[in-house]
Structure formats: C-alpha cells, structure tokens
Amino acid sequence: MTKRPPRVGFVSLGCPKALVDSERIVTELRAEGYLISSTYKDSDLVIVNTCGFIDAAVQESLEAISEALSENGKVIVTGCLGGKNTEEGNFVALRFPKLLGVTGPEQTEEVLRLVHDNLPRPHEPFGDLVPAGGVLLTPKHYAYLKIAEGCNHHCTFCIIPSLRGPLVSRPIGSVVREASNLVKSGVKELLVIAQDTAAYGQDVKYKLDFIGGRAVKTNIKVLFEELGKLGVWVRPHYMYPYASVDEIVPLMAEGKILPYLDVPFQHAHPRILKAMKRPGSEYNMERINAWRAICPDITIRSTFITGFPGETEEEFQYLLDFLKEAKIDRLGCFPYSPVEGAPANALPGAVPEEIREERRARLMQLQEEISFGTLQGKIGKTLRVLVDETIRGGAVGRSSADAPEIDGVVYVRKPKGMRRKLLPGEFINVRIEESDAHDLWGLFVPEEPKKQTVGKKK
C-alpha cells in the first residue's frame, strides 16, 4: 500500500504582497513533495498567513487562527500579525499557546522548518511538480510580481515599517527572470507591487545588475522598460508621487506598460498631509495634470483616509474639492483606524468613529458621481479586454483601467450565433454599450482576419 503524501492546508489573508509570500511558501512545499489541501479535514497541518495592518484585519486573522485550531488543531502562523510583539511577548502566541509555531513576514525558511519539525517531508523532492513561475494562488493568467520588501517611510497612521522593516529591493536581474518565467507559464498580466514601488533601488543606490549579460541599473524606470519587452500587460501598483513616477508615465504613453497608476495620496489638505508625514505630497494636482497631458488615456487609482486625528470639517471639504478637480478614476476610502502602535493615535483631536464613517460615506458618494461620468464617456468606444471568467452568453473581463479584485469589470456579450467560448487569459476587443458607476457592459468584436496578398509569379 502506497503511503499518501503529507498534506498542508493554507489560509492566506491580507494584501497582494502577503499573497506573494504565500505563493513562495506553497512553491517550496510543492517542490518538497507536500500536497496543498483545500480543507481542514484533509490537512495534516494548517498554515495561516496573517495581516496586521488595521484593526479589522487583525480581527479577521485572529478569527482565522481560531477556526483553524478548532477544525484541525495543528496550526503554524506567519505573516505581519505573527511578527507583532508586545512587552508581554508575541501577540499571537500569547493568545493561542497551542500553536505549533509563529513567525513574522518574509520568513519562508522558518515556516518550512516548522513544517518539517511537525510533518516530515517525503523522502524525495518532486521538483518537476513545480512550474517555472512557481505555484500561483491567483488565476493562472495574472500574477503579482513583488520587487521589494519593507518601507523607509514613517507615515504616522501606518505600522508597516515595524512589521516588515526598511526597504529592501530585489536585484533587477532576479525580478526580470521571475517575470519571464511567469510569462512562459502562461501569465498575461503582471501586477508590480511593493510597499513603496516607486522607491525601488533607492536602498542599493541603483547599483548595476545583469539581465541577459547586459549591465543595467536597479531603478524603477529601467525595470518597467525591461518588463515592457515581455509582451504582456504590466500594471504598476503602490507608487508614491515621487519625481521617479513622472519618468514612468511616458512609457505608458508609448504603450510599453499599461496606462494605469496606483498612487495612494491619502489626503489633499497640506496640514493633514504634514501630520501624516506623507512623502512627495506637494503639488499633487499639478502632477496629475502633467501625467494626463503626457498620457491622456491614463487611469489614476488612489486611496484616501477620512477622520484622521485633528481633521476638521473644513479640511475634509478641502479633500472633497480636490477630488472634484482631480476626478480620480478609481478610488478606495477608509475611515481612520487607530492601529495599535501607530504614532497618529497620540495626536490631538481624535475624530469620533461615527464622523469618520459619515465622512467616508460622503466621499464615496461623490466618487460614485465622478466614476459614473467617467465610465459614461467610454460608451461607444472599443476597449481591449483580458478575459477573467467564462459565463453563459459571454465573459467577464477587465480593461487596462481595471486591476483585479479592487476595480470594476467588463461584462461581455457574445453576438448571436457565436458558439465558441471566450476563455480566461484571452485578449479580446469589446465595444462598450452600457455603464454604471463601477462596471461596463459591451459586445464582443471579433478580430478582423488579416488580409493575405498573393503576388504574381515573375
């Protein structure tokens, strides 16, 4: 009788950067011969990758750990919340003393050691089970590409530097090799992420590295130029408004990377931005106008915080006026969350929770009106769409303006009589017919067959 391979369950919480950490752990486990189970019942042990950024994320992580212990009993915790320490000891270990072990983020080797100690690995590794691009926890046609870890900024509302440490950029050659392997394995869209993507290379003083025998600088512009050669969609995320971002926008205008810029402005009022200790916050409106002048089709996504300590009604109204002028295309908004350890908690003028929530609702109502007008302007246009899902009568996909899970989608209708399915990972043309404040609806437009010319024999 053949002994079945050991099985590991995996729960991955938090942001795309945490998802990449999960993918690395799963890739190593698969290479060693472990199977990844989708249920607690079939797992020999469970790994929970946690998030500790805001209170809601902490609560979700604690509930996931409790559930895994209840349903399985053998649990290893990793991730941001796992790295949180108090004067009494580790935050998670104190609450769950029966855990097999706890590690912080970016500690793949320690997680593997804990797995090995509690669930001996198969005698022979199965490297052939792992694709060149690693094991993805996303659909196979898109992947997150993490280019750096940590952050050198100390925004007063944020505890990421204490959880993940200072900026550490990956060598540019390593990043491009990973990207190339992902494309070879079928990935059609690369979502470039870090805590501070625009700062890539600053910590290593933009030192030279090698790509295919060529010496190149480790900086964000060169990286996007190289990624733009791979023939897939390249989508930048988490770009602070530095001068280096201004150098990226021309690449979008040239079609080398997607005309999509994710810039977390967080607020607009100068006093609030100063209290937040936000980098590169001056002249944001001027920058937005300059980006749109260079690349008129650019989509700008951002996030904002309402009810930051000391925020007055006048300062909040200043933010609303900024949004009316800026007309941000895609926007997320969060009421201020007093995360334990965040310096902003000590600032005077704490805003009551009900006002924080009320301001968020007002901001999002304004954004719905802005977004509705923006998407109405797309009616009648033909957009390039990447299919995410096949549905009855058509498909669901995304345009260059839509990142997965956080932005809108395009619902695609097939023409009458069309029998073939529109498949995930397929690029198609869609003529937009309807819209609301979030999504688009349109008709699939078949590619025109290339004309073949027959020359006369001489």
KEPA-74535 format. One record per residue (C-alpha): residue number from 1; residue in three letters; chain; x, y, z. Coordinates in Angstrom, 3 decimals. Example, Ala and Ser with C-alpha at 12.3 -4.5 7.8 and 13.67 -1.06 7.14 Angstrom:
2
R   num   residuo   cadena          u          v          w
R     1       ALA        A     12.300     -4.500      7.800
R     2       SER        A     13.670     -1.060      7.140
//
This chain:
458
R   num   residuo   cadena          u          v          w
R     1       MET        A      0.000      0.000      0.000
R     2       THR        A      1.428      3.385     -1.013
R     3       LYS        A      1.561      5.968      1.747
R     4       ARG        A     -0.172      9.168      0.718
R     5       PRO        A      1.948     12.346      0.557
R     6       PRO        A      1.595     14.708      3.532
R     7       ARG        A     -0.969     17.479      3.034
R     8       VAL        A     -0.740     21.089      4.178
R     9       GLY        A     -3.734     23.421      4.359
R    10       PHE        A     -3.157     27.098      3.656
R    11       VAL        A     -5.096     30.237      4.619
R    12       SER        A     -3.750     33.436      3.049
R    13       LEU        A     -5.050     36.780      4.316
R    14       GLY        A     -4.131     40.391      3.647
R    15       CYS        A     -2.750     42.326      0.710
R    16       PRO        A     -1.214     41.113     -2.580
R    17       LYS        A      2.256     41.423     -1.020
R    18       ALA        A      1.239     38.850      1.597
R    19       LEU        A     -0.218     36.691     -1.187
R    20       VAL        A      3.223     36.626     -2.866
R    21       ASP        A      4.737     35.437      0.435
R    22       SER        A      2.129     32.662      0.497
R    23       GLU        A      2.965     31.680     -3.086
R    24       ARG        A      6.646     31.343     -2.187
R    25       ILE        A      5.883     29.088      0.772
R    26       VAL        A      3.472     26.946     -1.268
R    27       THR        A      6.020     26.692     -4.103
R    28       GLU        A      8.681     25.393     -1.703
R    29       LEU        A      6.271     22.925     -0.129
R    30       ARG        A      5.207     21.563     -3.513
R    31       ALA        A      8.845     21.249     -4.591
R    32       GLU        A      9.471     19.134     -1.487
R    33       GLY        A      6.577     16.826     -2.309
R    34       TYR        A      3.870     18.132      0.023
R    35       LEU        A      0.348     18.413     -1.331
R    36       ILE        A     -1.734     21.542     -0.682
R    37       SER        A     -5.171     20.765      0.710
R    38       SER        A     -8.275     22.934      0.360
R    39       THR        A     -9.999     21.663      3.512
R    40       TYR        A     -9.095     21.474      7.190
R    41       LYS        A    -10.287     17.868      7.340
R    42       ASP        A     -7.857     16.612      4.699
R    43       SER        A     -4.859     18.596      6.023
R    44       ASP        A     -2.169     17.170      8.282
R    45       LEU        A     -1.442     20.704      9.452
R    46       VAL        A     -2.527     24.247      8.503
R    47       ILE        A     -0.525     27.421      7.825
R    48       VAL        A     -2.267     30.774      8.363
R    49       ASN        A     -0.608     33.800      6.731
R    50       THR        A     -1.927     36.777      8.670
R    51       CYS        A     -2.408     40.528      8.222
R    52       GLY        A     -1.968     43.104     10.984
R    53       PHE        A     -2.335     46.422      9.195
R    54       ILE        A     -5.666     47.686     10.577
R    55       ASP        A     -7.937     46.543     13.402
R    56       ALA        A    -10.377     44.798     11.069
R    57       ALA        A     -7.512     42.807      9.507
R    58       VAL        A     -6.208     41.833     12.962
R    59       GLN        A     -9.664     40.577     13.938
R    60       GLU        A    -10.009     38.605     10.696
R    61       SER        A     -6.605     36.999     11.292
R    62       LEU        A     -7.429     36.063     14.898
R    63       GLU        A    -10.716     34.501     13.779
R    64       ALA        A     -8.929     32.517     11.043
R    65       ILE        A     -6.369     31.186     13.544
R    66       SER        A     -9.109     30.220     15.988
R    67       GLU        A    -11.068     28.435     13.263
R    68       ALA        A     -8.001     26.529     12.044
R    69       LEU        A     -7.218     25.385     15.594
R    70       SER        A    -10.811     24.326     16.135
R    71       GLU        A    -11.168     22.475     12.824
R    72       ASN        A     -7.679     20.986     12.549
R    73       GLY        A     -5.653     21.563     15.711
R    74       LYS        A     -2.172     21.675     14.156
R    75       VAL        A     -1.508     25.269     13.083
R    76       ILE        A      1.511     27.394     12.136
R    77       VAL        A      1.045     31.166     11.973
R    78       THR        A      3.131     33.504      9.804
R    79       GLY        A      2.810     36.996      8.339
R    80       CYS        A      2.532     40.536      9.669
R    81       LEU        A      0.443     39.759     12.738
R    82       GLY        A      2.765     36.878     13.564
R    83       GLY        A      5.625     39.380     13.772
R    84       LYS        A      3.854     41.633     16.265
R    85       ASN        A      5.454     41.671     19.705
R    86       THR        A      4.322     43.311     22.943
R    87       GLU        A      6.028     43.804     26.307
R    88       GLU        A      4.485     40.516     27.460
R    89       GLY        A      5.666     38.572     24.399
R    90       ASN        A      4.447     37.612     20.928
R    91       PHE        A      0.931     38.979     20.313
R    92       VAL        A     -0.342     35.794     18.627
R    93       ALA        A      1.471     33.198     20.722
R    94       LEU        A      0.082     34.688     23.935
R    95       ARG        A     -3.479     34.308     22.641
R    96       PHE        A     -3.015     30.852     21.128
R    97       PRO        A     -0.494     28.840     23.204
R    98       LYS        A     -1.353     25.590     21.369
R    99       LEU        A      0.102     26.780     18.034
R   100       LEU        A      2.925     24.722     16.526
R   101       GLY        A      4.864     27.929     15.907
R   102       VAL        A      4.678     31.609     14.988
R   103       THR        A      6.836     33.613     12.548
R   104       GLY        A      6.755     37.097     11.065
R   105       PRO        A      6.540     38.071      7.378
R   106       GLU        A      9.171     37.087      4.800
R   107       GLN        A     10.331     34.105      6.899
R   108       THR        A      9.840     31.284      4.420
R   109       GLU        A     12.742     29.199      5.752
R   110       GLU        A     11.460     29.340      9.323
R   111       VAL        A      7.966     28.330      8.182
R   112       LEU        A      9.452     25.371      6.292
R   113       ARG        A     11.469     24.376      9.362
R   114       LEU        A      8.302     24.337     11.461
R   115       VAL        A      6.569     22.215      8.817
R   116       HIS        A      9.495     19.768      8.709
R   117       ASP        A      9.544     19.507     12.526
R   118       ASN        A      5.851     18.660     12.705
R   119       LEU        A      5.228     16.903      9.385
R   120       PRO        A      8.313     15.151      7.969
R   121       ARG        A      8.682     15.734      4.288
R   122       PRO        A      8.650     12.948      1.675
R   123       HIS        A     11.999     11.264      1.076
R   124       GLU        A     12.330     12.539     -2.477
R   125       PRO        A     11.570     16.097     -3.658
R   126       PHE        A      9.312     16.498     -6.657
R   127       GLY        A     10.819     19.496     -8.442
R   128       ASP        A      9.061     18.552    -11.649
R   129       LEU        A      5.714     19.283     -9.986
R   130       VAL        A      6.530     22.989     -9.762
R   131       PRO        A      6.187     25.182    -12.863
R   132       ALA        A      8.977     27.604    -13.789
R   133       GLY        A      6.946     30.541    -12.500
R   134       GLY        A      6.252     28.895     -9.145
R   135       VAL        A      2.877     27.988     -7.665
R   136       LEU        A      0.326     30.800     -8.067
R   137       LEU        A     -2.634     31.411     -5.777
R   138       THR        A     -4.162     33.728     -8.388
R   139       PRO        A     -5.861     32.608    -11.608
R   140       LYS        A     -3.139     31.358    -13.943
R   141       HIS        A     -3.401     34.300    -16.370
R   142       TYR        A     -2.270     37.015    -13.943
R   143       ALA        A      0.309     37.204    -11.159
R   144       TYR        A      1.689     39.625     -8.602
R   145       LEU        A      5.376     40.447     -9.013
R   146       LYS        A      6.885     41.703     -5.753
R   147       ILE        A     10.004     43.758     -6.401
R   148       ALA        A     10.887     44.911     -2.875
R   149       GLU        A     10.051     44.387      0.762
R   150       GLY        A      9.678     46.906      3.589
R   151       CYS        A      9.410     50.693      3.615
R   152       ASN        A     11.668     53.592      4.642
R   153       HIS        A      8.817     55.987      5.393
R   154       HIS        A      7.214     56.513      8.756
R   155       CYS        A      3.691     57.649      7.939
R   156       THR        A      2.025     58.302     11.276
R   157       PHE        A     -1.053     56.170     10.556
R   158       CYS        A      0.962     53.113      9.485
R   159       ILE        A      2.904     50.365     11.273
R   160       ILE        A      4.250     48.542      8.190
R   161       PRO        A      7.906     49.575      8.778
R   162       SER        A      7.746     47.990     12.256
R   163       LEU        A      6.183     44.845     10.793
R   164       ARG        A      8.206     44.409      7.606
R   165       GLY        A     11.321     46.503      8.201
R   166       PRO        A     13.098     49.003      5.934
R   167       LEU        A     13.125     48.976      2.134
R   168       VAL        A     14.995     46.011      0.616
R   169       SER        A     14.968     45.976     -3.198
R   170       ARG        A     15.363     42.721     -5.089
R   171       PRO        A     18.117     42.579     -7.732
R   172       ILE        A     16.642     43.683    -11.039
R   173       GLY        A     18.003     40.609    -12.815
R   174       SER        A     16.172     38.326    -10.386
R   175       VAL        A     12.906     40.251    -10.828
R   176       VAL        A     13.059     40.118    -14.627
R   177       ARG        A     13.909     36.383    -14.604
R   178       GLU        A     10.909     35.688    -12.396
R   179       ALA        A      8.701     37.789    -14.667
R   180       SER        A      9.972     35.958    -17.732
R   181       ASN        A      9.252     32.575    -16.127
R   182       LEU        A      5.750     33.709    -15.223
R   183       VAL        A      5.094     34.750    -18.827
R   184       LYS        A      6.438     31.412    -20.089
R   185       SER        A      3.996     29.622    -17.768
R   186       GLY        A      1.023     31.460    -19.324
R   187       VAL        A      0.688     34.682    -17.293
R   188       LYS        A     -0.781     37.512    -19.386
R   189       GLU        A     -0.713     40.287    -16.783
R   190       LEU        A      1.989     41.216    -14.259
R   191       LEU        A      0.893     43.342    -11.299
R   192       VAL        A      4.035     45.005     -9.944
R   193       ILE        A      3.892     45.515     -6.176
R   194       ALA        A      5.925     46.534     -3.121
R   195       GLN        A      5.223     48.588     -0.030
R   196       ASP        A      6.700     51.552     -1.958
R   197       THR        A      7.157     50.561     -5.586
R   198       ALA        A      8.449     53.940     -6.784
R   199       ALA        A     11.353     53.777     -4.295
R   200       TYR        A     12.703     50.602     -5.924
R   201       GLY        A     16.518     50.673     -5.981
R   202       GLN        A     16.984     53.617     -3.593
R   203       ASP        A     18.333     51.389     -0.818
R   204       VAL        A     21.058     49.931     -3.076
R   205       LYS        A     21.868     53.294     -4.672
R   206       TYR        A     20.586     51.982     -8.041
R   207       LYS        A     23.564     49.625     -8.350
R   208       LEU        A     24.257     47.696    -11.544
R   209       ASP        A     22.950     44.187    -12.036
R   210       PHE        A     22.784     41.909    -15.066
R   211       ILE        A     19.927     40.933    -17.381
R   212       GLY        A     20.911     38.513    -20.109
R   213       GLY        A     24.534     39.607    -19.839
R   214       ARG        A     23.662     43.326    -20.002
R   215       ALA        A     24.582     45.597    -17.093
R   216       VAL        A     21.573     47.695    -16.075
R   217       LYS        A     20.733     49.967    -13.150
R   218       THR        A     18.409     48.817    -10.397
R   219       ASN        A     15.748     51.501    -10.710
R   220       ILE        A     12.044     51.625    -11.401
R   221       LYS        A     12.180     53.134    -14.895
R   222       VAL        A     14.667     50.552    -16.164
R   223       LEU        A     12.630     47.767    -14.567
R   224       PHE        A      9.426     48.835    -16.328
R   225       GLU        A     11.312     49.185    -19.618
R   226       GLU        A     12.510     45.594    -19.265
R   227       LEU        A      9.114     44.248    -18.215
R   228       GLY        A      7.547     46.081    -21.142
R   229       LYS        A      9.532     43.875    -23.509
R   230       LEU        A      7.777     40.677    -22.354
R   231       GLY        A      4.635     41.208    -24.446
R   232       VAL        A      2.092     41.121    -21.599
R   233       TRP        A      0.158     43.675    -19.576
R   234       VAL        A      2.323     45.312    -16.895
R   235       ARG        A      0.363     47.156    -14.188
R   236       PRO        A      2.136     49.401    -11.608
R   237       HIS        A      0.799     49.485     -8.049
R   238       TYR        A      1.599     51.412     -4.840
R   239       MET        A      3.527     54.253     -6.483
R   240       TYR        A      4.211     57.165     -4.135
R   241       PRO        A      4.096     60.505     -6.013
R   242       TYR        A      7.855     60.926     -6.445
R   243       ALA        A      9.624     62.533     -9.377
R   244       SER        A     10.549     58.997    -10.485
R   245       VAL        A      6.869     58.375    -11.244
R   246       ASP        A      6.966     61.225    -13.763
R   247       GLU        A      9.531     59.169    -15.716
R   248       ILE        A      7.197     56.162    -15.888
R   249       VAL        A      4.227     57.908    -17.493
R   250       PRO        A      5.927     58.312    -20.930
R   251       LEU        A      6.308     54.508    -21.026
R   252       MET        A      2.526     54.307    -20.664
R   253       ALA        A      2.012     56.800    -23.489
R   254       GLU        A      4.294     54.646    -25.671
R   255       GLY        A      2.261     51.505    -24.904
R   256       LYS        A      5.128     49.726    -23.141
R   257       ILE        A      3.203     49.301    -19.880
R   258       LEU        A     -0.464     49.797    -19.006
R   259       PRO        A     -1.653     53.411    -18.654
R   260       TYR        A     -2.598     52.761    -15.032
R   261       LEU        A     -1.123     54.464    -11.985
R   262       ASP        A     -1.947     53.429     -8.415
R   263       VAL        A     -0.881     56.381     -6.220
R   264       PRO        A     -2.015     56.405     -2.567
R   265       PHE        A     -2.460     60.158     -1.951
R   266       GLN        A     -4.338     59.527      1.364
R   267       HIS        A     -5.450     63.177      1.695
R   268       ALA        A     -5.184     66.579     -0.018
R   269       HIS        A     -5.019     69.185      2.725
R   270       PRO        A     -1.405     70.346      3.373
R   271       ARG        A     -1.731     70.306      7.169
R   272       ILE        A     -3.181     66.788      7.242
R   273       LEU        A     -0.530     65.511      4.823
R   274       LYS        A      2.175     67.003      7.039
R   275       ALA        A      0.621     65.387     10.127
R   276       MET        A      0.555     62.072      8.233
R   277       LYS        A      4.245     62.547      7.265
R   278       ARG        A      3.412     61.651      3.694
R   279       PRO        A      6.341     61.761      1.250
R   280       GLY        A      6.133     63.635     -2.030
R   281       SER        A      2.773     65.219     -1.222
R   282       GLU        A      3.337     68.721     -2.584
R   283       TYR        A      1.779     69.798     -5.866
R   284       ASN        A     -0.293     66.620     -6.319
R   285       MET        A     -2.845     68.390     -8.537
R   286       GLU        A     -0.075     69.741    -10.771
R   287       ARG        A      1.378     66.243    -11.068
R   288       ILE        A     -1.966     64.724    -12.021
R   289       ASN        A     -2.444     67.351    -14.750
R   290       ALA        A      1.070     66.700    -16.053
R   291       TRP        A      0.516     62.924    -16.175
R   292       ARG        A     -2.709     63.360    -18.125
R   293       ALA        A     -1.035     65.776    -20.533
R   294       ILE        A      1.615     63.156    -21.321
R   295       CYS        A     -0.797     60.178    -21.401
R   296       PRO        A     -4.440     61.241    -21.898
R   297       ASP        A     -5.687     57.654    -21.506
R   298       ILE        A     -4.094     57.176    -18.074
R   299       THR        A     -6.231     55.690    -15.296
R   300       ILE        A     -5.371     57.035    -11.846
R   301       ARG        A     -6.289     54.958     -8.796
R   302       SER        A     -5.803     56.205     -5.251
R   303       THR        A     -6.770     55.648     -1.630
R   304       PHE        A     -7.806     58.197      0.992
R   305       ILE        A     -8.364     58.289      4.739
R   306       THR        A    -11.233     60.168      6.392
R   307       GLY        A    -11.310     61.264     10.019
R   308       PHE        A     -7.542     61.405     10.552
R   309       PRO        A     -6.882     62.818     14.060
R   310       GLY        A     -7.470     66.556     14.042
R   311       GLU        A     -9.237     66.629     10.658
R   312       THR        A    -11.764     69.467     10.684
R   313       GLU        A    -14.891     69.738      8.564
R   314       GLU        A    -13.156     72.465      6.535
R   315       GLU        A    -10.144     70.218      5.878
R   316       PHE        A    -12.423     67.381      4.842
R   317       GLN        A    -14.259     69.756      2.486
R   318       TYR        A    -10.842     70.683      1.046
R   319       LEU        A    -10.348     66.987      0.239
R   320       LEU        A    -13.755     66.818     -1.470
R   321       ASP        A    -12.908     69.907     -3.547
R   322       PHE        A     -9.622     68.273     -4.553
R   323       LEU        A    -11.465     65.157     -5.736
R   324       LYS        A    -13.921     67.259     -7.750
R   325       GLU        A    -10.986     68.829     -9.568
R   326       ALA        A     -8.750     65.761     -9.820
R   327       LYS        A    -11.520     63.377    -10.935
R   328       ILE        A     -9.646     60.292     -9.727
R   329       ASP        A    -10.729     57.337    -11.898
R   330       ARG        A    -10.632     54.555     -9.302
R   331       LEU        A    -10.740     55.227     -5.572
R   332       GLY        A    -10.755     53.413     -2.260
R   333       CYS        A    -11.514     55.141      1.032
R   334       PHE        A    -11.091     54.039      4.635
R   335       PRO        A    -12.112     55.702      7.886
R   336       TYR        A     -9.082     56.250     10.093
R   337       SER        A     -8.294     53.117     12.093
R   338       PRO        A     -6.324     53.643     15.345
R   339       VAL        A     -3.981     50.711     14.794
R   340       GLU        A     -2.037     49.825     17.908
R   341       GLY        A      1.454     51.310     17.641
R   342       ALA        A      0.595     53.999     15.071
R   343       PRO        A      2.065     57.401     16.119
R   344       ALA        A     -1.061     59.240     14.865
R   345       ASN        A     -3.036     57.799     17.773
R   346       ALA        A     -1.233     60.261     20.077
R   347       LEU        A     -2.198     63.306     18.000
R   348       PRO        A     -4.798     65.674     19.464
R   349       GLY        A     -8.322     65.986     18.103
R   350       ALA        A     -9.405     62.355     17.720
R   351       VAL        A    -12.415     62.250     15.389
R   352       PRO        A    -15.381     60.195     16.682
R   353       GLU        A    -15.970     56.945     14.819
R   354       GLU        A    -19.424     57.982     13.584
R   355       ILE        A    -17.968     61.119     11.969
R   356       ARG        A    -15.128     59.143     10.390
R   357       GLU        A    -17.687     56.773      8.861
R   358       GLU        A    -20.033     59.598      7.817
R   359       ARG        A    -17.218     61.408      6.014
R   360       ARG        A    -16.234     58.215      4.249
R   361       ALA        A    -19.820     57.763      3.043
R   362       ARG        A    -19.929     61.346      1.741
R   363       LEU        A    -16.617     60.925     -0.055
R   364       MET        A    -17.691     57.678     -1.699
R   365       GLN        A    -20.997     59.238     -2.788
R   366       LEU        A    -19.028     61.984     -4.547
R   367       GLN        A    -16.710     59.399     -6.090
R   368       GLU        A    -19.665     57.430     -7.451
R   369       GLU        A    -20.825     60.541     -9.294
R   370       ILE        A    -17.315     61.137    -10.675
R   371       SER        A    -16.891     57.492    -11.687
R   372       PHE        A    -20.315     57.367    -13.327
R   373       GLY        A    -19.390     60.317    -15.559
R   374       THR        A    -16.007     58.806    -16.400
R   375       LEU        A    -17.467     55.440    -17.405
R   376       GLN        A    -20.278     57.058    -19.393
R   377       GLY        A    -17.529     58.547    -21.542
R   378       LYS        A    -16.438     55.036    -22.541
R   379       ILE        A    -19.774     54.152    -24.181
R   380       GLY        A    -19.286     53.676    -27.917
R   381       LYS        A    -15.559     53.001    -27.600
R   382       THR        A    -13.884     49.676    -28.321
R   383       LEU        A    -11.638     48.522    -25.482
R   384       ARG        A     -9.037     45.790    -25.212
R   385       VAL        A    -10.188     43.369    -22.502
R   386       LEU        A     -8.497     40.484    -20.709
R   387       VAL        A    -10.997     37.696    -20.003
R   388       ASP        A    -11.131     36.552    -16.365
R   389       GLU        A    -14.158     34.254    -16.415
R   390       THR        A    -16.384     32.452    -18.895
R   391       ILE        A    -20.107     32.912    -18.218
R   392       ARG        A    -23.297     31.919    -20.012
R   393       GLY        A    -23.578     34.006    -23.169
R   394       GLY        A    -20.204     35.682    -22.826
R   395       ALA        A    -17.495     36.506    -20.324
R   396       VAL        A    -16.337     38.777    -17.522
R   397       GLY        A    -13.065     40.607    -18.072
R   398       ARG        A    -11.097     43.741    -17.328
R   399       SER        A     -9.796     46.646    -19.351
R   400       SER        A     -6.484     48.424    -18.803
R   401       ALA        A     -8.347     50.611    -16.280
R   402       ASP        A     -9.237     47.685    -14.017
R   403       ALA        A     -6.953     45.856    -11.609
R   404       PRO        A     -8.304     42.517    -10.353
R   405       GLU        A    -10.485     42.495     -7.238
R   406       ILE        A    -10.214     46.229     -6.441
R   407       ASP        A    -11.587     47.918     -9.589
R   408       GLY        A    -14.531     47.350    -11.905
R   409       VAL        A    -15.103     44.703    -14.569
R   410       VAL        A    -16.355     44.490    -18.143
R   411       TYR        A    -19.328     42.194    -18.823
R   412       VAL        A    -19.004     40.868    -22.360
R   413       ARG        A    -21.910     39.690    -24.502
R   414       LYS        A    -21.290     37.407    -27.480
R   415       PRO        A    -23.019     38.159    -30.796
R   416       LYS        A    -25.972     35.963    -31.726
R   417       GLY        A    -24.885     32.726    -33.318
R   418       MET        A    -21.375     32.759    -31.839
R   419       ARG        A    -20.697     29.310    -30.394
R   420       ARG        A    -17.101     29.323    -29.225
R   421       LYS        A    -16.353     30.223    -25.609
R   422       LEU        A    -14.383     33.262    -24.530
R   423       LEU        A    -11.645     31.777    -22.345
R   424       PRO        A     -9.817     33.149    -19.290
R   425       GLY        A     -6.478     34.675    -20.290
R   426       GLU        A     -7.721     35.622    -23.762
R   427       PHE        A     -7.395     39.193    -25.026
R   428       ILE        A    -10.479     40.401    -26.890
R   429       ASN        A    -11.990     43.610    -28.259
R   430       VAL        A    -15.244     44.847    -26.711
R   431       ARG        A    -17.481     47.685    -27.902
R   432       ILE        A    -18.934     49.345    -24.800
R   433       GLU        A    -22.719     49.771    -24.780
R   434       GLU        A    -23.667     50.494    -21.142
R   435       SER        A    -22.113     51.538    -17.832
R   436       ASP        A    -22.869     52.328    -14.221
R   437       ALA        A    -20.641     53.869    -11.526
R   438       HIS        A    -18.409     50.801    -11.349
R   439       ASP        A    -18.647     48.443    -14.339
R   440       LEU        A    -19.048     48.338    -18.112
R   441       TRP        A    -21.177     46.188    -20.450
R   442       GLY        A    -20.310     45.586    -24.079
R   443       LEU        A    -20.377     43.408    -27.181
R   444       PHE        A    -17.535     41.148    -28.272
R   445       VAL        A    -15.982     42.384    -31.511
R   446       PRO        A    -14.212     39.636    -33.487
R   447       GLU        A    -10.745     40.359    -34.774
R   448       GLU        A    -10.710     41.162    -38.450
R   449       PRO        A     -8.856     38.447    -40.358
R   450       LYS        A     -5.536     39.579    -41.725
R   451       LYS        A     -5.655     40.176    -45.430
R   452       GLN        A     -3.451     37.883    -47.446
R   453       THR        A     -1.962     39.153    -50.645
R   454       VAL        A     -0.887     36.862    -53.427
R   455       GLY        A      1.924     38.161    -55.552
R   456       LYS        A      2.221     37.395    -59.240
R   457       LYS        A      4.925     34.982    -60.231
R   458       LYS        A      7.686     36.601    -62.152
//
